[in-house]
Amino acid sequence: GFMSLGKKFSFAIFNPNAKHLFKEYKQLDLSCETEDDIESWKAAFLRAGVYPDKGNQDDDGTMSSDMGAMDPMMERQVETIRNLVDSYIGIVSKTIKDQVPKSIMFLLVYQLKDFISTE
């Protein structure tokens, strides 16, 4: 399921059975720039079979679990989402590792150029 995390444009993905979702994480927090992006992500997760937590409660106030064991189709969809998120994290990490040194060098050269031109 997923849930909204307040007024920010973010939401969380979690396993209602309290199992780990990704590596050692039980919940994955995602955020976007706009509310439209959030709705787009939610729609994509709905198409993949990840549904919002409806907060089903019994009369005594405890959460009820109607899921039981996951069906094979749901397991494949969860594994696909895990792979996509893992791939996305890898791409972001590689991009940051690539861009940070370039940005630092650009700033150093730019400031050095300004310093030399003022001398």
Secondary structure, 3 states (H helix, E strand, C coil): CEEECCCCCEEEEECCCCCCCECCECEEEEECCCHHHHHHHHHHHHHCCCCCCCCCECCCCCECCCCCCCCHHHHHHHHHHHHHHHHHHHHHHHHHHHHHHHHHHHHHHHHHHHHHHHC
